[in-house]
Amino acid sequence: MTFIPEMIISEITTNTDASESVDIYHVDVSGGAVTVTLPESPSEGATWHVKKIDNSGEQLTVETTGTPTIDGSANVFTVTQYDGWTITFYNGEYYLRNTI
């Protein structure tokens, strides 16, 4: 993990359950597709930044568990280097605030 003042960055290469103690996930999928799973009931306003950092063409997926959706979908995904999202939990749902 890397620390930026008030932000924690985790670089991952395998499927991961998102933690509220991590702010930013840099995801390297060059070894194969990776899924980041958002928690079913995080704290109101919990926010994650998830970004694909490699140029492999493998897929990065962010998915939900349980009933919350991400802007009405069960997941978002990309195969493009440097694509990513800022995702916030509010009122029982996840919202894409930005594409990064």
Number of C-alpha atoms within 10 A of each C-alpha: 11 10 11 8 6 6 11 14 17 14 16 16 15 15 17 15 14 21 16 13 11 16 19 22 23 18 27 23 24 16 11 14 18 22 21 21 17 25 17 16 14 18 14 12 12 16 21 21 20 27 23 29 19 18 13 16 14 18 18 27 19 23 20 21 13 10 10 22 19 19 14 10 11 15 17 16 16 16 17 17 19 16 16 24 21 17 22 20 23 15 10 14 18 24 19 16 13 11 12 12
